Amino acid sequence: MEKKNKIFIACSLDGFIADKDGGIAWLHSIPNPEQNDMGYADFMQEVDALVMGRNTYETVCGFDIPWPYEKPVFVLSNSLKEVPKTLEEKVKIVSDPLPLVIEGINQQGYRRLYIDGGKTIQSFLKADLIDEMTITTIPLLLGSGIPLFSDLPKPLLFDCLSSKVFLGKIAQSFYVRNRS
């Protein structure tokens, strides 16, 4: 099975993944009465495990819901040392440099990874470790906030293989890294 690091994320029209206070309530600014998941369940079937940053992990833990992931979650953190007992079988903390983290996760049999969280995605892009991106754009300008993208040491070329429109307003594009 081919190794792939994938992103599935939503952002505002001006490229932010959270508002200036870290809030994400704006993601629901377009009514979605039928709760269309916009391909998320299908995407999750294509991954073996998740890699997320500490901030994203803490945000998910702060939702007043049971742990939402059935697949293993690896949390990148130099400061977090343990997870609650209820998550010990589901969440592992990793802190090596990204290539070593990926190698270690791949050696455990997880080869198709969902990379999640702003700083984590930015770090993976800086290291040129992202193979596919599904970016869902909410047609809302936030003006400021946490950006999806940051400075890169070199340009990275991606090919757009498809685009869809959901709910008549939300654009979703699928990109694959062009390494040729």
C-alpha positions in Angstrom: 0.0 0.0 0.0 1.3 3.4 -1.0 2.2 5.9 1.7 0.2 9.1 1.6 -0.2 12.1 3.9 -3.6 13.8 3.3 -5.3 16.9 4.4 -9.1 17.3 4.7 -9.9 20.8 6.0 -12.2 23.7 5.6 -11.1 27.4 5.4 -12.7 30.8 4.9 -12.6 32.5 1.5 -9.6 34.4 2.8 -7.7 31.3 3.9 -8.3 31.1 7.6 -9.1 27.8 9.5 -10.2 29.6 12.7 -11.2 33.1 13.6 -8.9 35.5 15.6 -10.1 33.9 18.9 -9.5 30.4 17.6 -13.2 29.9 17.1 -14.7 27.7 14.4 -18.4 28.4 14.8 -18.3 30.3 11.5 -17.9 26.9 9.7 -21.6 26.4 10.2 -22.5 29.8 8.6 -24.1 28.1 5.6 -27.3 26.2 6.5 -26.8 22.4 6.2 -30.2 21.0 7.2 -29.5 17.5 5.8 -26.1 17.4 7.6 -24.1 16.7 4.4 -20.6 15.7 5.5 -19.2 16.9 2.1 -17.1 13.7 1.7 -15.7 13.4 5.2 -16.9 9.9 5.9 -15.5 8.7 2.5 -12.2 10.4 3.2 -12.0 8.7 6.6 -12.4 5.4 4.9 -9.2 6.2 2.9 -7.0 6.8 6.0 -5.4 4.5 8.5 -4.6 7.0 11.3 -4.6 10.7 12.2 -1.7 13.0 13.0 -2.7 16.2 14.7 -1.1 18.9 16.7 -1.6 19.5 20.4 -3.9 22.5 19.9 -6.2 20.5 17.6 -6.2 17.6 20.0 -7.1 19.9 22.9 -9.9 21.6 20.8 -11.4 18.1 20.0 -11.1 17.1 23.7 -13.0 20.4 24.6 -16.0 19.4 22.5 -18.7 18.0 24.7 -18.9 14.7 22.8 -17.4 11.3 23.1 -14.0 10.8 21.4 -14.9 11.1 17.7 -12.2 9.0 16.1 -12.2 5.2 15.6 -8.8 5.2 14.0 -5.5 5.7 16.0 -4.6 9.4 16.6 -1.0 10.5 17.0 -0.6 13.9 18.7 2.5 16.0 17.9 3.6 17.7 21.1 6.8 18.5 23.0 4.9 19.6 26.1 2.1 17.1 26.4 3.3 14.0 28.2 0.2 11.9 28.8 -3.4 11.5 27.7 -6.4 10.7 29.9 -6.8 7.0 30.8 -10.0 6.8 28.7 -7.9 7.7 25.6 -4.7 5.7 26.2 -5.7 3.0 23.7 -6.7 5.6 21.1 -4.2 8.4 21.3 -0.4 8.4 21.3 1.9 11.4 21.9 4.8 11.7 19.4 7.5 14.4 19.5 10.4 13.5 17.1 11.2 15.5 13.9 8.4 15.0 11.3 10.3 12.5 9.1 11.0 10.3 12.1 7.4 10.6 13.3 6.1 9.5 9.9 8.6 6.7 9.7 7.6 5.4 13.1 3.9 5.6 12.3 4.4 3.9 9.0 6.4 1.1 10.7 3.3 0.4 12.8 1.4 -0.3 9.6 -0.4 3.1 9.2 0.5 4.3 5.8 -2.3 6.6 4.8 -2.3 9.5 7.3 -4.8 12.3 7.9 -2.8 15.3 8.8 -4.9 17.8 10.9 -4.4 21.1 12.6 -3.1 24.5 11.4 0.5 24.4 12.7 0.8 20.7 11.9 -0.4 21.2 8.3 2.0 24.1 7.9 4.9 22.1 9.3 4.1 19.1 7.0 4.0 21.5 4.0 7.3 23.1 5.0 8.8 19.7 5.0 7.1 18.8 1.7 5.3 15.9 3.4 1.8 16.4 2.0 0.6 14.3 -0.9 -3.1 15.2 -1.2 -5.3 18.1 0.0 -9.0 18.3 0.1 -9.8 21.9 0.9 -13.4 23.0 1.5 -13.9 26.8 1.1 -16.7 28.5 3.1 -17.7 31.7 1.2 -17.0 33.9 4.2 -14.3 36.5 4.7 -13.0 36.5 8.3 -10.4 39.2 7.8 -8.1 37.7 10.3 -7.5 34.5 12.2 -5.4 31.3 12.1 -4.2 30.9 8.5 -4.2 27.5 6.7 -0.9 28.3 4.9 2.3 30.0 6.0 5.7 30.7 4.6 7.4 27.9 2.7 11.1 27.4 1.9 10.2 26.8 -1.8 7.0 26.7 -3.9 5.0 23.4 -3.9 3.1 22.6 -7.0 -0.2 20.7 -6.7 -2.6 19.6 -9.4 -6.3 20.2 -8.9 -8.0 16.9 -9.9 -11.6 17.9 -9.1 -13.8 20.5 -7.6 -17.4 20.3 -6.3 -19.9 22.7 -5.0 -21.9 21.7 -1.9 -25.1 23.4 -0.7 -25.0 25.6 -3.7 -22.3 27.8 -2.0 -19.4 25.8 -0.6 -16.5 24.9 -2.9 -14.4 21.8 -2.3 -11.2 21.1 -4.4 -9.0 18.0 -4.4 -5.3 18.5 -5.0 -2.5 16.1 -5.5 1.2 17.0 -5.1 3.0 17.2 -8.4 6.5 16.0 -7.8 7.6 15.8 -11.4 
